[in-house]
Amino acid sequence: MAAMWAAARRNMAKPWAIALGLVVLGLVAWALFFRGDGDRAPYQTAEVDRGRITQVVSATGKLEPLVTVNVGSTVSGPVQAVEVDFNSTVRAGQVLARLDPETFRQRVVQAQAQVASARASLQQAQANRAQAAAEFQRYQRLSDEGFASDQLMLQQRTARDAADASVNAARASVAQAEAALAQARVDLERSIIRAPIDGVVVDRQVDPGQSVAASFQAPTLFLIAQDLSRLQANITVDEADIGNVREGLPVRFTVDAYPDQEFDGVVSQVRQQGVDTNGVVSYTVVVQADNPGRRLLPGMTANAEIVVAETQEVARLPNAALRFRPGDPALAARGQALTSGGAQQSGAGEARAQSTRGGRSGGQAVERIASQLDLSDAQRAQAQEAFRAAMTEAGPPPGQDAAPGERRAFMRRVRQDALARLESVLTDAQKARLQEMHSGAAEAEPQTRRAVVWVLRNGAPAPVGVTLGVADQSHTQIVSGLDAGDQVIIGGGPEGDARQRQQQQRGGPPGMRIRGA
């Protein structure tokens, strides 16, 4: 009887459990389909930290020796012997190959015979001239005594002059024959191919028995690299990045042969001639680098990064924070107004802000000048006074809405005026350093830009205007506006309203998902 009662109680409890489960499922479905799953999505934040930022320009190029010489032959003939091979170290004047010299020797013998014949002709012409001169002198005495006619004297004079011309022609023939002999000897010497410089044979294109034909141009027989302890890479930089590249910038690069090892170089040349490839303009940048252990070989592809700017331990934020935009149109409008300068100060407030910005920039300039010129404490104070006077004379600096180029031009004028005021108290060494700075050797001024990022305040996003500096692939420097430890929004947040408006535009009821959307 008891067992029957327990079974009846279990059968009565099943409908209640089923009903409770249906209620829970209904609440979950209502939350998902009618409330929207994005409404309670939390904001994703990241902390503004401090660290290094390295801005680079990526490019590729082929490694080449600094100096490469094509060794060819200016004479033709069969190759008799090859004295060097690939990777042979050679010295200037060392024999690389020999052509068959027999033809050139015969030309030398023939030229020597022509010289001997020309010299004999010269001797004969000189003897004839001596005879003609003697005859002329004899007839000249007869003419003086009245025994020779004028016509006879004309004939003797003509014979003497003809003998002189024959001697001159014979001398020219001797010079021509001697020049032909010298040319034959040069060709004989050139049948021996010698190294023009010290270096390494990186390519050999000739073998014994091969015929060399130098009819119109000298064929290349060997390729010699002068010094493989240093190499250069001609890398191609896009026109969008070439404005940041200048001589002297450090370069880091890797090669596929040693993917885990990084090599260092420096930009030695920025060529001004652009190359148009299918409408894309690029420029050649020459990078020189040491070759430790001669592990790098000519022809390797260098995957280079030109270090345009690098900072040490500065405030930085993730780049994702610069891409975040809130879904609320009202919040987005606040950020847009801040970006376009809608919250600019006016009247005296703006003037005070400009003065503060100018003073801050002037102070930074004084610190840079003091560091570059190694100023003493007294000179540093005079530099501060010179910058204050230059700022006062220049007037208020451009506002935040001014173009970056206008602000840099203003600070450049102030800097030049202040340095002119300061020059009288500098030492000779400091003046020499200052001259180098005027000629462009000083460090370039960093470029900045304005942007808006979003931070969480009282659980809601708020726009903050910041000044940004150097950027790399993951972080951007914060010059002003935020400090290390601040939390910036990088994603997430309520998106239900935006999704509902999008669904309404598509024709669906608010709060419901549209299949296939």
C-alpha positions in Angstrom: 0.0 0.0 0.0 2.9 2.4 0.8 4.7 1.6 -2.4 1.5 2.4 -4.4 1.2 5.8 -2.6 4.8 6.8 -3.3 4.4 6.0 -7.0 1.3 8.1 -7.2 3.2 11.1 -5.6 6.0 10.8 -8.2 3.5 10.8 -11.0 1.9 14.0 -9.6 5.4 15.8 -9.4 6.3 15.4 -13.1 3.9 17.9 -14.5 5.2 20.6 -12.1 8.8 20.0 -13.1 7.9 20.1 -16.8 6.0 23.4 -16.3 8.9 24.9 -14.4 11.3 24.0 -17.1 9.1 25.5 -19.8 8.9 28.8 -17.8 12.7 29.0 -17.6 13.1 28.3 -21.3 10.5 31.0 -22.1 12.4 33.6 -20.0 15.7 32.8 -21.8 14.0 33.0 -25.2 12.4 36.3 -24.3 15.8 37.7 -23.2 17.6 36.6 -26.3 15.0 37.4 -29.0 13.0 40.2 -27.6 15.5 42.1 -25.4 18.5 41.7 -27.7 21.8 40.0 -26.6 23.9 43.1 -27.3 22.2 45.5 -24.8 24.1 44.1 -21.8 27.4 43.6 -23.6 30.1 45.2 -21.4 32.6 47.7 -22.6 36.1 46.4 -23.3 38.8 48.6 -21.9 42.5 48.8 -22.0 44.9 50.6 -19.7 47.2 53.5 -20.9 50.6 52.2 -20.1 54.2 53.2 -20.7 56.6 51.6 -23.1 58.7 51.8 -26.2 57.2 52.7 -29.6 59.1 52.2 -32.8 57.7 53.6 -36.0 59.1 51.7 -39.1 58.8 51.7 -42.8 58.8 48.1 -44.2 60.4 47.4 -47.6 62.3 44.6 -49.4 65.4 44.6 -51.6 68.3 42.6 -52.8 71.7 42.5 -51.2 74.6 43.5 -53.4 78.3 44.2 -52.9 79.3 47.9 -52.4 81.6 47.8 -55.4 81.2 45.2 -58.2 83.5 45.2 -61.3 82.7 43.4 -64.5 86.0 42.0 -65.9 85.9 41.5 -69.6 88.2 41.2 -72.6 88.8 43.8 -75.3 90.5 41.3 -77.6 89.2 38.2 -79.2 90.6 34.7 -79.2 90.3 31.2 -77.7 90.7 30.9 -73.9 93.9 29.0 -73.2 93.7 28.8 -69.3 91.5 30.0 -66.4 93.5 30.6 -63.3 90.7 31.3 -60.7 87.3 29.9 -59.8 84.2 30.9 -58.0 84.8 32.5 -54.5 88.5 32.9 -55.2 90.2 35.8 -53.4 92.2 37.9 -55.8 94.6 40.8 -55.7 94.8 43.7 -58.1 96.9 42.6 -61.1 96.5 38.9 -60.5 96.1 36.7 -63.6 92.5 35.5 -64.0 92.7 33.9 -67.4 94.9 33.7 -70.5 93.8 33.9 -74.2 95.9 32.1 -76.9 98.8 34.6 -77.4 100.2 33.2 -80.7 98.1 35.5 -82.9 99.1 38.6 -80.9 102.8 37.6 -80.9 102.7 37.3 -84.7 101.2 40.8 -84.9 104.0 42.1 -82.7 106.6 40.5 -85.1 104.8 42.0 -88.1 104.7 45.4 -86.5 108.4 45.2 -85.6 109.2 44.5 -89.3 107.1 47.4 -90.4 109.1 49.7 -87.9 112.4 48.4 -89.3 111.2 49.0 -92.9 110.0 52.6 -92.0 113.3 53.4 -90.4 115.2 52.2 -93.5 113.0 54.4 -95.6 113.8 57.3 -93.3 117.5 56.7 -93.7 117.2 56.6 -97.5 115.1 59.8 -97.5 117.7 61.5 -95.3 120.5 60.4 -97.7 118.6 61.8 -100.7 118.0 65.0 -98.9 121.7 65.4 -98.1 122.6 64.8 -101.8 119.9 67.3 -102.9 121.3 69.9 -100.5 124.8 69.4 -101.7 123.8 69.8 -105.3 121.9 73.0 -104.5 124.9 74.4 -102.7 127.1 73.7 -105.7 124.8 75.3 -108.2 124.4 78.2 -105.8 128.1 79.0 -106.1 127.9 78.6 -109.9 125.0 81.0 -110.0 126.9 83.5 -107.9 129.7 83.4 -110.6 127.2 83.7 -113.4 127.5 80.2 -114.8 124.0 78.9 -113.8 120.7 80.2 -115.1 117.7 81.0 -113.0 115.7 78.0 -114.4 118.5 75.7 -113.3 118.5 77.1 -109.8 114.7 76.7 -109.6 115.0 73.0 -110.5 117.7 72.5 -107.8 115.7 74.3 -105.2 112.6 72.2 -106.0 114.7 69.0 -105.7 116.0 70.1 -102.3 112.5 70.8 -100.9 111.2 67.5 -102.3 114.0 65.7 -100.4 113.0 67.5 -97.2 109.4 66.4 -97.7 110.4 62.8 -98.2 112.3 62.9 -94.9 109.2 64.2 -93.1 107.0 61.5 -94.7 109.5 58.8 -93.8 109.6 60.0 -90.2 105.7 59.9 -90.1 105.9 56.4 -91.4 108.3 55.4 -88.6 106.0 56.9 -86.0 103.0 55.1 -87.5 104.8 51.8 -87.5 106.0 52.3 -83.9 102.4 53.0 -82.9 101.2 49.9 -84.6 103.9 48.0 -82.7 102.8 49.5 -79.4 99.2 48.5 -80.2 100.2 45.0 -81.0 102.1 44.7 -77.7 99.1 46.1 -75.8 96.9 43.4 -77.4 99.4 40.8 -76.5 99.4 42.1 -72.9 95.5 42.2 -72.9 95.4 38.5 -73.9 96.2 38.0 -70.2 93.1 38.9 -68.2 94.1 40.5 -64.8 92.1 41.5 -61.8 91.6 45.3 -61.7 90.8 45.4 -57.9 91.2 43.4 -54.7 88.2 41.3 -54.1 86.4 38.0 -54.5 85.3 36.3 -57.7 81.5 36.0 -57.3 80.8 34.9 -60.9 82.8 33.2 -63.7 81.4 33.0 -67.2 84.4 31.5 -69.1 86.0 28.1 -69.4 89.2 26.9 -71.1 88.7 26.4 -74.8 85.9 28.8 -75.1 86.2 31.5 -77.8 85.9 35.1 -76.7 84.6 37.5 -79.4 85.0 41.2 -78.6 83.8 42.7 -81.9 81.5 45.5 -80.6 81.7 45.3 -76.8 83.8 43.6 -74.2 82.2 40.4 -73.1 82.0 39.8 -69.3 84.2 37.0 -68.2 84.3 37.5 -64.4 82.4 39.4 -61.7 84.5 40.6 -58.8 83.1 42.0 -55.6 85.6 44.4 -53.9 84.7 43.8 -50.3 82.1 41.4 -48.9 82.6 42.4 -45.3 80.0 45.2 -46.1 77.0 44.9 -48.3 74.3 47.2 -49.5 70.6 46.6 -50.2 68.7 48.6 -52.8 65.2 48.5 -51.2 62.0 49.8 -52.8 59.9 52.2 -50.7 56.4 53.3 -51.6 55.8 57.0 -52.4 53.5 57.2 -49.4 56.3 56.4 -47.0 59.3 58.0 -48.7 58.7 61.3 -47.0 59.7 59.8 -43.7 62.9 58.3 -45.0 66.2 60.2 -44.9 69.9 59.4 -44.8 71.3 58.2 -41.6 68.2 56.4 -40.3 68.9 53.0 -38.7 67.6 49.9 -40.5 66.9 46.4 -39.2 66.5 43.5 -41.7 66.3 39.8 -41.9 67.0 37.3 -44.7 65.2 34.0 -45.3 68.5 32.1 -44.8 68.6 33.3 -41.1 65.0 34.1 -40.2 65.8 34.2 -36.4 68.8 36.6 -36.7 68.4 40.4 -37.2 71.0 42.5 -39.0 71.6 46.2 -38.6 72.3 48.8 -41.3 71.9 52.5 -42.1 70.3 54.4 -44.9 73.2 55.8 -47.0 71.3 57.2 -50.0 67.7 58.1 -51.0 67.5 58.3 -54.8 65.3 61.0 -56.1 64.3 59.2 -59.3 60.9 57.5 -58.9 60.0 54.2 -60.7 56.5 53.9 -62.0 55.3 50.2 -62.0 51.7 49.8 -63.2 50.8 53.2 -61.8 52.5 52.6 -58.4 55.4 55.0 -57.9 58.3 53.8 -55.7 61.8 55.0 -54.8 65.1 53.3 -54.3 66.7 53.6 -50.9 70.3 52.3 -50.5 71.1 50.6 -47.2 74.6 49.7 -46.1 75.2 47.0 -43.5 78.1 45.1 -42.0 78.4 41.4 -42.9 79.6 39.7 -39.8 81.3 36.4 -40.6 80.3 37.0 -44.3 77.1 35.1 -43.7 75.1 37.4 -45.9 75.6 36.6 -49.6 74.9 38.8 -52.6 71.5 38.2 -54.1 69.7 37.5 -50.8 66.4 39.2 -50.3 66.5 41.6 -47.3 63.2 42.1 -45.5 64.0 45.6 -44.0 62.4 47.9 -41.5 63.6 51.5 -41.6 63.3 52.9 -38.1 61.7 56.3 -38.8 61.1 57.2 -35.1 61.7 55.5 -31.8 60.7 56.5 -28.3 61.6 55.2 -24.8 59.1 54.7 -22.1 56.3 57.0 -23.1 52.6 57.0 -22.4 50.8 54.9 -25.1 47.4 53.5 -25.9 46.3 50.5 -28.1 45.5 51.4 -31.7 42.1 49.8 -31.2 41.1 52.7 -28.9 41.4 55.0 -31.9 39.0 52.9 -34.0 36.3 52.6 -31.4 33.0 54.5 -32.0 30.0 54.3 -29.7 26.7 53.0 -31.1 24.7 55.8 -29.4 24.3 58.6 -32.0 24.2 61.2 -29.3 27.6 60.1 -28.0 29.0 59.8 -31.5 27.9 63.4 -32.1 29.7 64.6 -29.0 32.9 62.9 -30.3 32.4 64.4 -33.7 32.0 67.9 -32.3 35.2 67.5 -30.3 37.0 66.3 -33.3 35.9 69.2 -35.5 36.8 71.7 -32.9 33.2 72.4 -31.7 34.4 72.6 -28.1 37.0 75.3 -28.8 37.6 77.9 -26.2 36.8 81.5 -27.0 38.1 85.0 -26.1 40.6 85.2 -23.3 40.3 81.4 -22.5 41.6 80.6 -26.0 44.4 83.1 -25.7 45.4 81.6 -22.4 45.4 78.1 -23.9 47.5 79.2 -26.8 50.0 80.9 -24.4 50.2 77.7 -22.3 50.8 75.5 -25.4 53.4 77.9 -26.7 55.2 78.0 -23.3 55.1 74.2 -23.1 56.5 73.9 -26.7 59.2 76.5 -25.9 60.2 74.6 -22.8 60.6 71.4 -24.7 62.6 73.3 -27.3 64.9 74.7 -24.6 65.5 71.2 -23.2 66.4 69.8 -26.6 68.8 72.7 -27.3 70.4 72.4 -23.9 70.9 68.7 -24.5 72.3 69.1 -28.0 74.6 72.0 -27.2 75.6 70.8 -23.7 74.6 74.1 -22.1 75.7 75.1 -18.6 73.2 76.2 -16.0 73.8 79.9 -16.7 73.5 79.3 -20.5 70.3 77.3 -19.9 68.8 80.2 -18.1 69.8 82.6 -20.9 68.3 80.1 -23.4 65.0 80.2 -21.5 65.0 84.0 -21.5 65.9 84.0 -25.3 62.9 81.7 -26.0 60.6 83.8 -23.9 61.6 86.9 -25.8 61.3 85.1 -29.1 57.8 83.8 -28.2 56.7 87.3 -27.1 57.9 88.9 -30.3 56.4 86.2 -32.5 52.9 86.7 -31.0 50.4 84.0 -30.0 51.0 80.5 -31.5 48.5 78.9 -33.9 45.5 77.2 -32.2 44.8 73.5 -32.1 42.6 73.7 -35.2 45.6 75.0 -37.2 47.4 72.7 -39.6 50.4 70.8 -38.2 52.6 72.4 -40.8 51.6 75.9 -39.6 52.4 75.0 -36.0 55.8 73.6 -36.9 56.6 76.7 -39.0 55.8 78.9 -36.1 58.0 77.0 -33.7 60.8 76.9 -36.3 60.7 80.7 -36.5 60.8 81.0 -32.7 63.6 78.5 -32.5 65.7 80.4 -35.1 65.1 83.8 -33.4 66.0 82.3 -30.0 69.2 80.7 -31.2 70.3 84.0 -32.9 69.8 85.7 -29.5 71.7 82.9 -27.7 74.7 82.6 -30.1 76.7 85.4 -28.5 77.1 83.5 -25.2 78.1 80.2 -26.8 81.6 78.7 -26.9 83.4 78.0 -30.1 82.6 74.3 -29.9 78.9 75.0 -29.2 78.9 77.4 -32.2 80.3 74.7 -34.4 77.6 72.3 -33.2 75.0 75.0 -33.7 76.2 75.4 -37.3 75.7 71.7 -37.8 72.2 72.0 -36.5 71.5 74.8 -38.9 72.8 72.7 -41.8 70.3 70.0 -41.0 72.3 67.6 -38.8 70.1 68.2 -35.8 67.3 65.8 -34.9 64.0 66.4 -36.7 61.1 67.7 -34.7 58.5 65.1 -33.9 55.2 65.4 -35.6 51.9 65.3 -33.7 48.2 65.0 -34.5 44.9 65.4 -32.7 42.4 62.6 -32.2 39.5 61.6 -29.9 39.4 58.5 -27.7 36.7 57.3 -25.4 37.0 56.6 -21.7 34.5 55.2 -19.1 33.2 57.7 -16.7 30.4 56.7 -14.3 29.8 53.6 -16.5 29.3 55.7 -19.7 31.7 56.5 -22.5 33.0 60.0 -22.7 35.1 61.5 -25.5 38.6 62.9 -24.7 40.7 64.9 -27.0 44.3 63.8 -27.1 47.5 64.7 -28.9 49.2 61.7 -30.5 52.8 61.2 -31.5 54.7 58.3 -32.9 52.8 55.1 -33.7 53.6 51.5 -34.6 51.5 48.6 -35.5 50.0 48.1 -32.0 50.4 51.3 -30.0 50.4 55.1 -30.4 52.2 57.6 -28.2 50.0 60.0 -26.2 51.7 63.4 -26.0 48.9 65.0 -24.0 45.3 64.4 -22.9 45.7 61.1 -21.0 48.1 59.7 -18.5 49.4 56.2 -17.7 46.8 54.2 -15.9 43.7 55.7 -17.6 41.3 53.2 -19.1 40.3 53.7 -22.7 37.5 51.8 -24.5 38.6 49.5 -27.3 35.3 47.7 -28.0 32.1 46.2 -26.8 29.3 48.3 -25.2 25.5 48.5 -25.9 24.7 47.9 -29.5 20.9 47.1 -29.2 19.7 50.5 -30.3 21.9 50.5 -33.3 20.8 47.0 -34.2 17.1 47.9 -33.8 17.4 50.9 -36.1 19.1 48.8 -38.6 16.4 46.2 -38.4 13.7 48.9 -38.8 15.4 50.2 -41.9 15.3 46.6 -43.3 11.6 46.4 -42.5 11.6 44.1 -39.5 9.9 44.7 -36.2 12.1 46.1 -33.4 13.5 43.6 -30.9 13.3 40.7 -33.3 16.1 39.0 -35.3 15.7 38.9 -39.1 16.8 35.6 -40.5 19.6 36.0 -42.8 20.5 39.5 -41.6 
